[in-house]
Amino acid sequence: MYQGNQLNESFIMQQLISLFTTYTGKSNPTLEVLPTSGSNRRYFRLKKNDLSLIGVHGESRDENRAFIALSRHFHQQQLNTPEIFAVSEDEMFYIQRDLGDEILFDTIKGGRLTGVFSHEEKVLLHKTIAMLADFQVKGAEGLDFNVCYPLPEFNNRSVYWDLNYFKYNFLKTTGMDFQEDLLENDFEKLAKNLLQDQSDTFMYRDFQSRNVMLVDGNPWFIDFQGGRKGPVYYDVASFLWQAKANFPEELRNELIHTYIESLRKYEPVDESAFLKQLRQFVLFRTLQVLGAYGFRGYFEKKPHFIQSVPFALNNLRDLLEEDFEEYPYLNSILKEMTELKQFADSRKRELEVRIYSFAYKKGIPNDASGNGGGYVFDCRAINNPGKYERYSNVTGLDEPVIQFLEEDGEMPEFLNCIYPLVDRHVKRYMERGFTDLMISFGCTGGQHRSVYAAQKTAEHISRQFGIKVSLVHREQNLEQEFRKR
């Protein structure tokens, strides 16, 4: 029955078709194999006329039981999870509601690639993180946590499973020398801090955008079979620090605030204490993720997980910008690990836009990056304040010139044509991982029109994208830097 992959898949399909037919009374459904992710479960879409259901085969009976029991409980709680319709006698196969193909991870692709999230993407993210609090609290009401697998609650054992997962499947694979006893000392401190809050809430454990489906624009939750009783921080860390999420700090903070406000419907929340404890779980979750990527990627040879390692390492680098003084040895080992030569290429490639104003009579600015230059916009067709003596001692940064250029109307119209072009270019450079873009504005003397245009464009790009922008008014010998937000 299970000799060879082809025979195995054929058997799985037969079992699911039989289950579908028994439940629906409809025979000979079409069967579509759906893509898998990190788990060993197999998914199939079974359709007959206008009826479509999802058939699942899971290799672990205990894990299947956990998912089925949790799903039925969540359905009773009127939470957005797929309803289970039929289960085989051996509990290795089941039929559930078809939620479609729209995954949150794919829907926010534009934001993930560029770090610039549209209004529509932000609305979905806020809706999802707010519903997480409902799921954690309502999902735990009346739930017998003994149905959870492999553990009913987040405890010292589950903490050490994940920490050792990181140590043996990732840290040791780097070839680093480290003192295991000192590392274990800090692991003990971390475990104690993680377990200091007792909670009766449901901990999803793998709450990330790949496990959120969208049905008519509303989030529905899948793949919660590893959930258990546990603190709320873990899921917030999982979602907001997901390796490939690429949430800018400002958006991440907004989402945390939305989550806290949603949680306050059920219990009081001290925001300062919440953020302090959340940071502990961000560290823990990041280590767990690296362990999973090491195992799935290096040992199981699954390329998707190897490709995700650089994103997790960049999250860890950002996190370590503020030391974890309570774990001195762990802190030093992690910093050393992120600086290893084999991870040099994993560093985040961030775009810097360099903007110049210049005088044509002194030549177009050189491109110091060696890329040969970028956009050059000619401002000389615009009405020139420089022909009036009263503007001879001021520049495009001064109010009299600003008022002249804006009231005249030519300059705002000129820039409104440039902004969409530049915005598209910046987005594509960010998507492709480029690090340098040069934009120059020239006029006759490099004093009025080009200075104003360069200044406004630098402010626009910084405001729109939150990336590093370097501004040079060459003829005025002035420099300004807009730091990454």
Secondary structure as GFF3:
##gff-version 3
##sequence-region A 1 485
A	DSSP	alpha_helix	5	24	.	.	.	ID=ss1
A	DSSP	beta_strand	30	34	.	.	.	ID=ss2
A	DSSP	beta_strand	42	48	.	.	.	ID=ss3
A	DSSP	beta_strand	51	57	.	.	.	ID=ss4
A	DSSP	alpha_helix	61	76	.	.	.	ID=ss5
A	DSSP	beta_strand	84	87	.	.	.	ID=ss6
A	DSSP	beta_strand	93	97	.	.	.	ID=ss7
A	DSSP	alpha_helix	104	107	.	.	.	ID=ss8
A	DSSP	alpha_helix	109	114	.	.	.	ID=ss9
A	DSSP	alpha_helix	119	138	.	.	.	ID=ss10
A	DSSP	three_ten_helix	145	147	.	.	.	ID=ss11
A	DSSP	alpha_helix	156	166	.	.	.	ID=ss12
A	DSSP	pi_helix	167	171	.	.	.	ID=ss13
A	DSSP	three_ten_helix	172	174	.	.	.	ID=ss14
A	DSSP	alpha_helix	180	194	.	.	.	ID=ss15
A	DSSP	beta_strand	202	203	.	.	.	ID=ss16
A	DSSP	three_ten_helix	209	211	.	.	.	ID=ss17
A	DSSP	beta_strand	212	215	.	.	.	ID=ss18
A	DSSP	beta_strand	218	221	.	.	.	ID=ss19
A	DSSP	beta_strand	228	229	.	.	.	ID=ss20
A	DSSP	alpha_helix	233	240	.	.	.	ID=ss21
A	DSSP	alpha_helix	249	263	.	.	.	ID=ss22
A	DSSP	alpha_helix	271	293	.	.	.	ID=ss23
A	DSSP	pi_helix	294	299	.	.	.	ID=ss24
A	DSSP	alpha_helix	303	319	.	.	.	ID=ss25
A	DSSP	alpha_helix	328	338	.	.	.	ID=ss26
A	DSSP	three_ten_helix	341	346	.	.	.	ID=ss27
A	DSSP	beta_strand	352	359	.	.	.	ID=ss28
A	DSSP	three_ten_helix	360	362	.	.	.	ID=ss29
A	DSSP	beta_strand	375	378	.	.	.	ID=ss30
A	DSSP	three_ten_helix	385	387	.	.	.	ID=ss31
A	DSSP	three_ten_helix	389	391	.	.	.	ID=ss32
A	DSSP	alpha_helix	399	408	.	.	.	ID=ss33
A	DSSP	alpha_helix	410	431	.	.	.	ID=ss34
A	DSSP	beta_strand	436	443	.	.	.	ID=ss35
A	DSSP	alpha_helix	449	465	.	.	.	ID=ss36
A	DSSP	beta_strand	468	473	.	.	.	ID=ss37
A	DSSP	three_ten_helix	474	476	.	.	.	ID=ss38
A	DSSP	beta_strand	478	482	.	.	.	ID=ss39
###
